[in-house]
Amino acid sequence: MTAALPAITDLIDGEWGTPATDLGFDLEDPATGEPVARAVASDADRVERALAVAATSTGSITPEVLDAIADALEHRLPQIAELDARATGVPIQQTRLLAVIVPGAFRLAAEQLRAGVLRADRDHIQVHRLPLGPALCLVPWNAPAPMAAHKVANALAAGCPVILKVSELAPYSAIPIAEAIAEHVPPGMFQLVQGGAQTGAQLVDDERIKAVSFTGGLVGGRSVAAASAPLLRPCQLELGGNNPLVVLPDADTDTAARMAAELLTTLNGQWCRALGRLILPAARAAELREAIGKRLADLRIGPPLDPHTEFGPLVHSRHVRAVRGVRTAVSGRRAQSFGTAPEHGNYVLPTLLDNDLADEVFGPVAGTVTYETVEEAVTLANAGQYGLEAYVCGVDEDAALAVAQRIRAGEVKVNGSSVMSLHLMTPRPAWGWSGLGEEGTAETLRFFTGARVVGVEGRFALHTS
């Protein structure tokens, strides 16, 4: 029997509390659509207390402390994976894999500190990377635990007091993460608040916050940027993407079908690097769509806690309505869906639409467009306003790489569709409407710091012949 969901709690100045501000809707069991809890927020006074505490807190978080947090999180991984699956509808076979990122983020941050990334000495000149001050980490609902761990681990490693706010739709997994952190850091160095847009606005609008790392939608990101601009406050924004997959004329049919199906359905399509625009060679479009459809139809669709489920329900009925609305928003667009969904629950079947999509759907729906020449395919790939991720499929890897190098996106994968980045140490940039700045193993830690250069005038001179 599945255990009851934990009570939604916050952590302010080392004290656990029960948020009581009603957000006006119910959280749901994605598998059934039934209510499971009321969506709640930390009240404004408690959020103000968190801001005041963060503003006066200082501390150095050592690599040993970060490793200890990672050890404490290792024991909580089964719970964290289950809570994310139950909140988001993502199959537990996927949340278990992603949960490995949670302790891993703290270990990577510890390794960076041991490597001396916060200080460099060169030619008698010292460069110190210092904490910017209180940091706000705003995390979306689709993979809440890994994203929270990545942001918080790096902010703590930088020496910043951290306030974490997770999405009101997925409040649960942040609680065991907060428990593990609270066991090892001073109370003011880490706090957890719960809530929705109003709570986020109270935090973002406060000048005591000196850095904001936000992952979410375009509207929310613009609000963060607008609030930060008068303060000249740095913000790291990852705002999603309407990502293209360019299938080249020589592509292997099975590889192209696998890539398209995985990109459309990983995290049930609820991820920022999902497939949004399928760009096919006109001469092979029918064959490729048939192969993709077969793969999609063969997926095991069911409840997220079933270990055999490959594709599950969406997070909430209101998100279901938004995703389904895309299918009917443009007249004359044919929609082809694949598979059979359970009778009850927040299910939306994987769907391919005729014609292109201009905006991110954040669900298992992609537009399809065809091309006659590779030049036209590149033009189509670069036609959108977003620039987060892109994919190229082709047997001739040199030719595929040449196409990839012409696509305007932060990361372009050739013949790959994994949820992971190409390399652990490469940046995760965002172009255009996909955001500002770069995330990454090194980049996120650096974001929470500012540089101070110290030296004696004249001790170093540049000699030229």
N, C-alpha and C positions, 0 to 999 in steps of 0.2 A: 504494500500500500504506500502511495506517495505521501511524504511528510507534508505537514501544513506549511504554507509559506510563512516566513518570519514577519513579525510586525515591522512596519516601516519606521525607522528611527534615524535620528541625526546625532551628530557628535560635535558639541560646541565647548571649547575650552576644557576638554577632557571629561565632559559630562554628557552622558547619553540622554536623549530626550525623545518624546513621541510627537511628531508634527501633527497639528490639529487643524490647520487651515484647509478647508474643503475646496478642492479645485473644480468641483461640479460635475464629475463623471466617474465612472467605475473603471478600474483595471479589469482585464478579462483573461480568462484562460483561452489562449489562441486556438487550442484544439477543439473547444466546444463553443466559444463565443460567450460563455456564461460569466457573470461578474464574480470576481474573487476578492476584491478589496476596493476601498475608496481611494481615489487619487488625492494625495495630501501634500502640503508644503510646510516647511518651517515658517513660523510666523515672523513678521518683520522685525520685532524686537530681538528675536533670537538671531536673525541674520545680522542685525546691527552689532550684536555682541560678538559674533564671529569676526566681523570686520575690525572691531576695536582691538580684539585679542591679537589678530594677525598683524595689525599695524605696530604693535609694541613687542612682538616676539622676534628673537634672533636665535640663531644656533647653527652649529656646524654638524652636518650629518656625515658621519664617517663611512668608509666602505664597509666596515664591520657591521654598522647599524643596518645598512642596506641589505647586506647578506643575511642578517638575522631576520629582517622582514621577509625576505624571499623564503627562508626556511619555514617561517610561520605560515606563509601562504601555500607552500607545497602540501601541507596537511589539509588545507581547505579546498583544494582544487576540485574534488568531486562535488562538493556543495556549490562552488562557484559555477561550474559547468551546468549543473542542474538548474540553478536559479536563472541563469541567462537563457537556457532553453525554454523554461516555463514562462518567462516574461516576454520573450521575443518571438517564439514559435520556431526558432532555428533548430534543426535536428541536433540531438545531443551528440551524435557522432562528430558533428562539426564544432560544437561548443567545447567538447573535450579537447580537441586539437588546439583551438584558439586559447584555451585556458592556460596552456603551457607558456604563453606570452606573459602571463601575470607575474609569476616569480622571475621569469627571465628578464623582464624589464628592470627589476631591481638589481639583478646580478650584472646586467650590462652597465647600468649606471655606476655600480661599485667598481667595475673594471676600468671605466673611464677615469674615475677619481684616482685609482691606483696608478694609472698611466700618466697622471699629472696634467690633465687637459685644462685645469683651471689656472695654471701658471706656466709661463715660458720665460726662460732667460736666454738672451742672445746678445753677444758683444756688450756686456755690462748693462744692458737695458732689460728691465723686468716688465712683463705683461701679465697683469693679474686679471682674471675674469671673476667679477664679484656679483653676488646676488642682486637683482634689480629691486627686490622687496616683495611684499605680499603678492602671491601669484594666484590667479583664478583659473581653474581647470573646468571647462564646460564640456560634458560628455554626452553623446547621443544615445539612443536606445538600441541600436542594431547589434553592437558588440560592446556592451558597456564595460565589462570587466577588463578586457585587454586594453581598451583605450584609456580607461581611468588609470591603470597601472603604468602605462607608458608615460603619460603626462605627469602624474604625481611623482613617480620615481625620479624623473629628471629634474623636476622643480625642487624636490628635496635635496638631491645631489648638488644642485647649484647653491643651496643654502637659503632658499626662499621659504617663508611660511606659506602654506598651501591651503586654499579653500577649494574643495571639490564639490561641484554640483552635477549630479547625474540627471538624466531625463526622468520626468515624472511617469513615463510609461514603463520604465525598467529600473525601479529603485532598489532592487533587492541585493544584487551581487556586490554593490558598493559597501554593504554592511560588513560582511566578513573581511573584505579588504581593509576597511577602516579599523576593524578589531585588531588585525595583524599589525598595522602601522602604529596604532595607539599603544601597543605593548612595548614599543621601542623608541618613540620620539617624544619630546616634551609636548604638553597639550597644545600650546599655541602654534606649533610647527605644522600641525595637520588638523583640519576640521572638515566635517562632512555636513552639507546642508541638502535638504530635499526641496523640490518644488518645480514650478513651471516657468513660463515666460516672465511673470511678474517678479519672481524671486531672482531670476537671471538678470533682469533689468536693474533691480536694487543693487546687486553686486557689481555689475558692469559700470553703472553710473557713478560709482563711488571712487573718488580720486585717491583713496588709500590703496586701491589695487594698482600695482605697478606693472603688471604683465598679464595678458589674457591669452590662453590657448583654447581655441574653440574648434570643435568638429561638429558640423551640423549642416543645415540648409542655407541656401543663398539669402533668404530674408533675414534669418537670425544673424548670419555673418555680417550683413550690411549694417544691422543694428549695433553689433559690437564695434565695427569700424567707425560708425558715426559717433558713438559715445567716446571712443578712444582718441579720435582726431583732435578735439580741443585740448586734451591732456597731453598730446604728443606721446602717447603711451603705446609701446609696441604690442601688436596683436598677431597671433599666429592663427590663420584661418584656413581650415580645410572644409570646403563647401560642396563636395560631391562632384559628379561629372556625368555627362551624357556620352558614354565612352564608345568609340567605334571599334569594330572588328573588321579589318580589311582582309578578305579572302582573295588571294591572288589566283590568276588563271591556272597555275600549275599546282595548286594546293591539293594535298592528299584529302580525299573525301572524309575518311574516318577521323583524321586529325581536326579538320575544320568543324565537323559535327560535334566532336568532343569539346572543343574549345567553346563553341557557341552555346552548347547545352550547359556546360559548367558555369560560364560567365553569366548566363541568364538565371541560373537557379541556386548558386552558392548563397548561403544565408537567406534562401528563399527569394533571391533577387533584391534583398534589402541591404545593399552595400554600395558604397560610393564608387567602387571600381567595376560595377556590374556592366553587362552589355546593355547599351542603349540603342546602338545603330549598327545594324548588320549590313555590310557593304559587299555585295556579291558580283562576280563577273556574270554579265547577262547571259552568256552562252551556257553557263552551268547552274544558273539560279534554281531551276526546278529540281535538278538532281541534288543540290546541296540542301535545299529546304526539306526535301523528302528525308534525307539522311539525318538532319537535325531533328525533324519531327519524330522520327523513330526513336532516337535517343531520349527525347523528352517524354514520349509516351511510355517508355519502359521504366521510368523512374518510379521508385516505391514512394507513394504519397501517403502520409499519415501523421499521427500525433508526434510531437517533437521528442517525447521521452522514450519512444520505441527505438531501440538501438538499430533496427533495420531501416528506419525511415531515412530517405534520401532527400525528400522535399516536404516541407511542412507548411503550416498556416502562417498568415501574416500577423503582425503584432496585435492589432486591434481592429475592431469593426469600422472605426472611422477611417483608418488607413485603407481598409478594403474598399470602402466607397470611393476614396480618392483614386486608387489604382484602377478600379473598374471604370471610373469616369473618363480615363484617358481613352478607353476603347470607343467611346461614343462622342468624344469632344469634337472630332473632325468628321464631318459628313463624308460618306463615300469611301471610308477607310475600311478595308476588309480585315477582320481579325480571325486568326486560326489558333485555337487552343489545343493543348495536348494532354492526355491522361484523363483520369477519373478521380474526382475529389470526393472525400467523405461527405455525407449528407449534411452534417452540422460542423460548424467551426468557421474560422476566418480564412478560408482557402480561396486563392486565386490561381487558376491553372497557368502554367507557362504559356505565353502567348506571343505570336509574331504578327505584327501589323504590316499591311502593305503601305509603302511610302515611308518617308523619313519622320523622325521625331525631333522637335526643336529643343525640348527640355527634358531634364532627368525625371524619370518616373519613380524610382526607388521601389521597384517591385519587379516581378517576373514578366515584364512586357518590354519588347524591343521593336523598333521600326526596321523595315527592310528596304533597301534601295539597290539598284543595279547600276553597273558601269560597263562601258565598251572598251576603254583604254586604261592602263595603269595610271596615266597622268590624271585622268578623270577621277579615279579612285582616291588619289592623294588629295585632290581638290575637295572631294566630298568629305574625306576624313577631317579636313581642316575647316569645314564650313561652319561648325558650331561655335558658340561663345565659350564653351567649357574647354578645359585642357588639363584634365587630371591623369587619365590613363588611356592608352590605345593599344590595340593588338593587331598583329599581322600574321597571317598564316600562308606559308609557301614552302614547297619542297626545296627550291634553290635558296639556301639560307643567305648567301651573299646578296642576292637580288632582294630578298625580304628585308634584310638589314638596310639596304639602300633605300627602300621605301620607308622603313621605320624612321630613318634619320631625317626624313622630310615632313614628319607629322608633328604638329605643334601640341605637345602634351608633356606632362612632367615625367612620365615613364611610359615607354613603349616596349611591350613584350613580343618577341617573335616566337611563334609556335608554343606559347605557354598561356595557361589560364588559372594558375594558382592564386589563392587569396594572399599569398606572401609576396614580398617585394623580390626583385631580381637578386638582390644581395643584401645581407644584413647591414652592411656599412655604407650603402648608397643612400643618397637623400631621397625624400619623397616630396617632390616639388608640386606646386599647383599653379597653373596658368589661367589667365582670363577669369571667368566666373567661378572657377574651381577654387579660388582662394588667394591668399597672400602668404609668402614665406615658404619655408621648407620644414618638414618634419623628418625625423630619422634618428638613428642611434646616437650620432654625435650632434646633429642639428638641433634636436629638441633641447638637449642639455644647454647648448650654447645660447639658445633663444632666451632662457631665463637669466642670463648674465649680461653685464656690461663690462667693457674693457677699461682698465686703468694702466697707463704706461708710466713707469718710474725709472729715472736714471739721472746721472750727473752730466750736466751740459759739457760737451767737449770731450768726454771720456771716449766716445766712439766717433771716429771720423772716417768718411768714405774717401779712399785714396784712388785716384785714377791716374793712369800714365799719360 
